[in-house]
Amino acid sequence: MSRPLRIEYPGAYYHVMNRGLAYQVVFSDRSDREQFLNLLSECHEMWGIRVLAYCLLNNHYHLLIQTPQANLSRAMRHLDGHYTQRYNRRHKRDGPLFRGRYKAIVVDAEMYLLAVARYIHHDPVAAGRVKSPEAYEWSSCRIYLNERGRPEWLDADQLLSWFPGKNRLKSFRAFMRSKIEEPVEAFYSAKRGLPVLGAESFVEKIRAKVRIKSGDLREVSEAKTYLKHDYKTCLKIVRRVYGVGEEDLLRGQRGKRNEARAMAMVVCRRLAGMKHDDIAKVFGVAGYSAVSSAIGRLQAEIERGREAAGRFEQIRTLLQR
């Protein structure tokens, strides 16, 4: 029998899901769901996982999480194991609750983080439970739209940072309501071997983390820390791809579209991990809001697969060399 695939490395993003054994109910009432969310909070405190999105249906759950440390298995063992114990004790039953070990898909955050969050938030809509994602009580979508009601363990900043400043919650809601892209739908519908959702270069990078032996995929440990690229190197690559000079990136002209400049901001945010305020200083713009708006507009084009998506992928590939 082949061993289950384990892909764990610092900074990894995962779409994690599990379903009840024989499709049985795993969340019987409000108390069960609250218990599960309390355990998510414990996983955040004990193992340092970052929860970006969640959705709890009657017989299954979805999570979008990041592991700054390579400890997905430990955190999920705590979550599924302790939840099963508490559910069984409360409902006077015994035996396994879930159909087996959770399923974890490694996510290319630069390309698919928002798409996976939308896929998760759409689950109750697809199931016919509600008409819009934010109408479902037991998903993080509605929590995102209520700034005062967000629990400390929900890392909302990572998703919201992709949307323009003043209207970011409105933009977030519109994106979550929008149609799921065909490539994402096709990925989740297909029977796949390697559980990775990402650009081709990202998939190959993950494939390099595992070795194929006797038809089995086995983990190769990752010793490197999770590092971002130096922003000066990022700017150099952007200039190379667009064939422009440094001034074209760092000095903007009012009313004139400059995709190279906007792309440089996107790359500094996503691949260099810079904060909006720091980007504002480098590019000489007013502040957080101006940076957020510039990034948000180009990010929308990247998400829709336009020419900017190809250029972004080219930049990322060059940075990986």
Secondary structure, 3 states (H helix, E strand, C coil): CCCCCCCCCCCEEEEEEEEEHHHCCCCCCHHHHHHHHHHHHHHHHHHCCEEEEEEECCCEEEEEEEECCCCHHHHHHHHHHHHHHHHHHHHCCCCCCECCCCEEEEECHHHHHHHHHHHHHHHHHHCCCCCCHHHCCCEHHHHHCCHHHCCCCECCHHHHCCCCCCCHHHHHHHHHHCCCCHHHHHHHHCCCCCCEECCHHHHHHHHCCEEEECCEEEECCCCCCCCCCCHHHHHHHHHHHHCCCHHHHHCCCCCCCCHHHHHHHHHHHHCCCCCHHHHHHHHCCCCHHHHHHHHHHHHHHHHCCCHHHHHHHHHHHHHCC
